[in-house]
Amino acid sequence: MTGLRVPPGARRRDLPAAGDRAAAGARAEPPDAGTPDAGTPDIVDAAGGDQRQRPVGPARLGLIGWLRWGWRQLTSMRTALVLLFLLAVASVPGSVIPQEGIDPAAVTQYYAAHPTLAPILARFSLFSVFAAPWFAAIYLLLFASLAGCVLPRTFRLVGSARQLPPRAPRNLSRLPLAVSYASTLAPETAVQVAGQVLAGRRFRLRSGDGWIAAEKGYLREVGNLLFHIALLALLASVGIGAIFGYKANRLLVVGDSFGNTPTALDVFRPGRLVTPADLQPFAITLERFRASYITSGTELGQPLQFNAALRYSTAPGAPVRSYNLRVNHPLVVDGVSVYIIGHGYAPQFTVTDGAGRVVFDEAVPFIPVNQTGLTSEGVVKVPDATPDQLGFAGVFLPTAVDSGGRLESVFPAALDPRVSLVTYAGNLGMNSGQPQSVYQLDTAHLRRLAIAPRPLAPGQSMKLPGGAGTLAFTGYKQWISLAITYDPGQLPALISGIAALAGLILSFMVRRRRIFVRAQAGPDGATVVDLGGLARSDAAGGFEEEFARLTAQIAGAQVAAAQAGSSVSPAPGDNPAPGNYPALGDTEGE
Amino acid sequence: MHRMPRLGRPAALASPRRGALTALLAVLVSLAAAGCEGGAIAADTPASSGQSFVSGSYGATFYQPGSRPQAPAVTGTTLAGRPLSLRSYRGHIVVLNFWASWCAPCREEAPALAALARHFQSAGVRFIGVDIQDNVASAEAFVRTFGIGYPSLNDPGDQIALAFRAAVPAAIPSTLVIDGSGRVAARIIDGVTYQGLKALITQVAAKSI
């Protein structure tokens, strides 16, 4: 392990001879190689009598030496703790600054509100903290630090699994807990009885000439290592989830269906190694959706319950199953979790163009801008109308009520729906190929048609001026928005977390302790029994009581053995020959 | 895990300097890692792109004759309501184009596709469209606008796209070129150009002999 590095050229006459070293080692040797806690007090320099060697200057490190030094710094606990702290600190911007992965709209708003600061923050990846390179550097370094420390210690623990306790020190009275008393038993018997008691208490024993060393509490190191390995596994699980998992969003109108492919997903955030071919090929149809709301009291209009009746299949051609999707009761299909995270309305429009042909007939999802009445805004684009492309932008009110000349929605259920649209004609800008959001109208090349937006009830239509056509509001449907997540590291992370907790508890509750027993013949013929106890890392206390209890048990067992021995063993001087026993029935003697 | 001082460590470094060097090392490594990708991430913000939706990464992939994935059974109903199956096109090179009427890049490539369909008609190359996430009225109006002469399958539930496990049409528009034996010979993600697709079809036709 360690040893003084002897520079080349030093003469070795100061080192003890091999035989001397063996003798010195028998006197006292380090408790166990590699664990640096102070053990028995009689530790001696591992190199024996080197103190008189000629002093050497500081050794110069080469590249290998510096690398080794760097590795030792990295795998030290101090570095690991600093990195853990940095990990927590680095997560703070992820909570304070809007994140792209969670709320891209908020990020856009931040850009609008802080036009000079936002690009600087983006440069340091502060809008996607958990995908940032510096965040990855922190947890990768933490990973390396943990692995570099834990794995060698694991090998050492496995190697020392059957290691015996150290030899009993010569002078037990120097141990923190020591007791000495006399016994009538012979030294060997006293030690043997003590060993039986300790073995009964599941101590690991090592016996020698007139002494016994007992040790217990190896589970503490096991718990310690379990905690650190579980922490490593937790990091790895989170990493696996991020690399092989994905998150996606999809808005689904009642009656529509979609398949889990990138073209059908509104938002798709794959992990690093996820390709479109890795997506589980399930398909979901939304049959019915019902939302119930509170209809009276102060919380009027708050949603009570969402029920979405789904039909799904795990692959094209597989049997179709039903599921009732509710909030916090996700559909789990093929390892992928599908949650319902929102809902809204999709008014249906039929647009007839100037040539009399139906060029649009669909339910258009409108996005809620107000949660009390679910007032929703949306856009209808009709790029194939003749003579001009048409665009409509407007508002859908589920329960429209006239308040002071303006219409507003007072309740989220569609009790009296109205839709009010502004009409545009011209060039929607779609033919140039630039992708557009389906929720935004680019009015740069559109002219507004001179028709006053009036609220339409279901079934009503409005005739567009200049022979541009007709728009009919034929009804409405509801839509739900689904969050699709696949995280293969979730279950391993849970198991690792539980294991880490178990390891921590084990390492706190189990104490490593040693008991030494020596018995030798005292000056007056009686046996002097020395008991010594040592607890390493006794943070929880309690070893003193245990030591006292064990002492009492050992002493009691020795007394009982002495009494039992004196009642069956012959008195000194009395040496009956086999023929000298009184015969049965012989009443002489007694 | 506290280590006792070990013999052999450089004696020159005192404890505060050691701590400072550790911190410097951590900072340097982090900065080096941060310098790699900051630019790419900054370029991808929604404010710079103006929207948040799924856009595939552009690319044209040509599969060599020995390693072409088998196209799945593509069946369905056309926009006109008639049944259509890819199997009935065996022996012809088929260009399968995924599109939708609301998709702006699909509108940009539509004239090229219509023209190429007419150009290759006599050579036996057939074009089939797959209209996804769309309503029939808008799709038919799209077909009328661009004078598309080939049929399009109506696939509102993505069953056809889901069936492709290899050569996945990962964005729209996507175009797959399927050779005469039903294997995918080429895939283009994102819009096609007249010249580009023409060259690709010619290449597939030449290598399929």
Chai-1 contact restraints between the chains, C-beta under 6 A:
chainA,res_idxA,chainB,res_idxB,connection_type,confidence,min_distance_angstrom,max_distance_angstrom,comment,restraint_id
A,T2,B,R6,contact,1.0,0.0,6.0,A-B,restraint_1
A,T2,B,L7,contact,1.0,0.0,6.0,A-B,restraint_2
A,L4,B,L7,contact,1.0,0.0,6.0,A-B,restraint_3
A,R5,B,G8,contact,1.0,0.0,6.0,A-B,restraint_4
A,P36,B,R3,contact,1.0,0.0,6.0,A-B,restraint_5
A,P36,B,M4,contact,1.0,0.0,6.0,A-B,restraint_6
A,P58,B,A11,contact,1.0,0.0,6.0,A-B,restraint_7
A,P58,B,A12,contact,1.0,0.0,6.0,A-B,restraint_8
A,L61,B,P10,contact,1.0,0.0,6.0,A-B,restraint_9
A,Q73,B,T22,contact,1.0,0.0,6.0,A-B,restraint_10
A,M77,B,M1,contact,1.0,0.0,6.0,A-B,restraint_11
A,P104,B,P46,contact,1.0,0.0,6.0,A-B,restraint_12
A,P104,B,S52,contact,1.0,0.0,6.0,A-B,restraint_13
A,T108,B,P46,contact,1.0,0.0,6.0,A-B,restraint_14
A,T108,B,A47,contact,1.0,0.0,6.0,A-B,restraint_15
A,Y111,B,A47,contact,1.0,0.0,6.0,A-B,restraint_16
A,A122,B,A42,contact,1.0,0.0,6.0,A-B,restraint_17
A,A122,B,T45,contact,1.0,0.0,6.0,A-B,restraint_18
A,R123,B,G38,contact,1.0,0.0,6.0,A-B,restraint_19
A,R123,B,A42,contact,1.0,0.0,6.0,A-B,restraint_20
A,S125,B,I41,contact,1.0,0.0,6.0,A-B,restraint_21
A,P133,B,A33,contact,1.0,0.0,6.0,A-B,restraint_22
A,P133,B,A34,contact,1.0,0.0,6.0,A-B,restraint_23
A,P133,B,C36,contact,1.0,0.0,6.0,A-B,restraint_24
A,P133,B,E37,contact,1.0,0.0,6.0,A-B,restraint_25
A,W134,B,S30,contact,1.0,0.0,6.0,A-B,restraint_26
A,W134,B,A34,contact,1.0,0.0,6.0,A-B,restraint_27
A,A137,B,V29,contact,1.0,0.0,6.0,A-B,restraint_28
A,A137,B,S30,contact,1.0,0.0,6.0,A-B,restraint_29
A,A137,B,A33,contact,1.0,0.0,6.0,A-B,restraint_30
A,S257,B,G157,contact,1.0,0.0,6.0,A-B,restraint_31
A,F258,B,D158,contact,1.0,0.0,6.0,A-B,restraint_32
A,G259,B,D158,contact,1.0,0.0,6.0,A-B,restraint_33
A,G259,B,L162,contact,1.0,0.0,6.0,A-B,restraint_34
A,T261,B,D158,contact,1.0,0.0,6.0,A-B,restraint_35
A,T261,B,A161,contact,1.0,0.0,6.0,A-B,restraint_36
A,T261,B,L162,contact,1.0,0.0,6.0,A-B,restraint_37
A,P262,B,V54,contact,1.0,0.0,6.0,A-B,restraint_38
A,P262,B,A170,contact,1.0,0.0,6.0,A-B,restraint_39
A,T263,B,A161,contact,1.0,0.0,6.0,A-B,restraint_40
A,T263,B,I172,contact,1.0,0.0,6.0,A-B,restraint_41
A,A264,B,D158,contact,1.0,0.0,6.0,A-B,restraint_42
A,L265,B,V54,contact,1.0,0.0,6.0,A-B,restraint_43
A,F268,B,V54,contact,1.0,0.0,6.0,A-B,restraint_44
A,P276,B,V168,contact,1.0,0.0,6.0,A-B,restraint_45
A,P276,B,A170,contact,1.0,0.0,6.0,A-B,restraint_46
A,A277,B,R165,contact,1.0,0.0,6.0,A-B,restraint_47
A,A277,B,V168,contact,1.0,0.0,6.0,A-B,restraint_48
A,P281,B,L162,contact,1.0,0.0,6.0,A-B,restraint_49
A,A283,B,G157,contact,1.0,0.0,6.0,A-B,restraint_50
A,P316,B,Q159,contact,1.0,0.0,6.0,A-B,restraint_51
A,P316,B,L162,contact,1.0,0.0,6.0,A-B,restraint_52
A,P316,B,A163,contact,1.0,0.0,6.0,A-B,restraint_53
A,V358,B,A137,contact,1.0,0.0,6.0,A-B,restraint_54
A,V359,B,A141,contact,1.0,0.0,6.0,A-B,restraint_55
A,F360,B,A137,contact,1.0,0.0,6.0,A-B,restraint_56
A,F360,B,S138,contact,1.0,0.0,6.0,A-B,restraint_57
A,D361,B,N135,contact,1.0,0.0,6.0,A-B,restraint_58
A,D361,B,A137,contact,1.0,0.0,6.0,A-B,restraint_59
A,E362,B,N135,contact,1.0,0.0,6.0,A-B,restraint_60
A,D384,B,A141,contact,1.0,0.0,6.0,A-B,restraint_61
A,D384,B,F142,contact,1.0,0.0,6.0,A-B,restraint_62
A,D384,B,T145,contact,1.0,0.0,6.0,A-B,restraint_63
A,M430,B,A104,contact,1.0,0.0,6.0,A-B,restraint_64
A,M430,B,R107,contact,1.0,0.0,6.0,A-B,restraint_65
A,N431,B,R107,contact,1.0,0.0,6.0,A-B,restraint_66
A,G433,B,A104,contact,1.0,0.0,6.0,A-B,restraint_67
A,G433,B,P105,contact,1.0,0.0,6.0,A-B,restraint_68
A,G433,B,E108,contact,1.0,0.0,6.0,A-B,restraint_69
A,Q434,B,A104,contact,1.0,0.0,6.0,A-B,restraint_70
A,P435,B,A104,contact,1.0,0.0,6.0,A-B,restraint_71
A,Q436,B,A104,contact,1.0,0.0,6.0,A-B,restraint_72
A,S437,B,Q51,contact,1.0,0.0,6.0,A-B,restraint_73
